[in-house]
Amino acid sequence: MSYTANQKRYETMVYNRCGKSGLKLPKISLGLWHNFGSVDDFENGRKMLLRSFDLGITHFDLANNYGPEGGSAETNFGRILKKDLMPYRNELIISTKAGHYMWPGPYGEWGSRKYLLASLNDSLKRMGLDYVDIFYSHRPDPQTPLEETMGALDSAVRQGKALYAGISSYSAQQTSQAADILKALGTPCLIHQPSYSMLDRWVEGGLLDVLEEKGIGCIAFCPLAQGMLTNKYLHGIPENSRAAKEHGFLQRSQITAQLVEKATKLNEIAKARGQSLAQMALVWVLRGNRVTSALIGASKVEQIEDCLKALEKPELSPAELKSIEQILSV
Ligand code: NDP
């Protein structure tokens, strides 16, 4: 069946400006790290992407190595673009990254110009695209001069293979330096992609301040802590959950009694708000307008629908925030 997008897709989603750029991103974006690889059900991935777009999610985040096997999420995404979404290409923000291991030898990971630009060419081929909207350095490389890595991002933009440049998991200090280099090259740093959730708050130690000061957007990855900030693990590890899957990044050993206790208490606050824990975790990450977009993952259409309802409830009250802090501080 051919796909026609929902005509009402822009009626409910909220779009935030990404830093001081001209680009707006949906408050909730979808990442293809898990559940879109060659080991996964292709039709399920396709349904999730099309439903997301129908609900106003215009931004899909990939990386060269997403799968497993590495590269297969981009290949599958390319198949879905070709089959369904290419007529809507101008309405989509597609990102990819290079930084983690992709191929053997000295040029298959980290931050050299050689690796970044070769990898971007491969990503474009796998997705069947002329350009991506955002190209990221996926992680800082302690051994490559920052000037070289940022120079490669600038080249990608100048070659028309990416519209914007981004960085991921750079510290506050590295971000400040990277932003200055990119600015001097004439390709401003659009966005930073750090991990951020109630269980992982490193960005509060300076990075968010740097992003604000430099006018860089922030897209928070793993806002649900890979599912730990949902009701999924409250009563054990369900079959088919990420923690149960052999190729999932989340380990069974991470589902500790302490985590379950915390999640159970947080879930009580969520219930009192009339929300699922996933929804409250997203409202929390997006509080105070310092985060442009929360970058979720999903294994089912219903999870995406559930997450988007986060936007229907009011912000967390000071009393709710205080109760959450108390639970997190233990
Ligand atoms: P999340 O923290 O949002 O976790 C997603 C998982 O949570 C889903 O796979 C699902 O688990 C569960 N879930 C989602 N919604 C619900 C719901 N409503 N109810 C119950 N369970 C739910 O994000 P991810 O860890 O998937 O990461 C998101 C994206 O962030 C990635 O796809 C990628 O684009 C990006 N990322 C970037 C990194 C970087 O280095 N830049 C690193 C990691 C991620 P289950 O599968 O068990 O059903």
Boltz pocket constraint, residues with backbone or C-beta under 6 A from the ligand:
constraints:
  - pocket:
      binder: B
      contacts: [[A, 30], [A, 31], [A, 32], [A, 33], [A, 34], [A, 61], [A, 62], [A, 138], [A, 168], [A, 169], [A, 193], [A, 220], [A, 221], [A, 222], [A, 223], [A, 224], [A, 225], [A, 226], [A, 227], [A, 228], [A, 230], [A, 231], [A, 232], [A, 240], [A, 241], [A, 242], [A, 243], [A, 276], [A, 278], [A, 279], [A, 295], [A, 296], [A, 297], [A, 298], [A, 299], [A, 300], [A, 302], [A, 303], [A, 304], [A, 306], [A, 307]]
      max_distance: 6.0
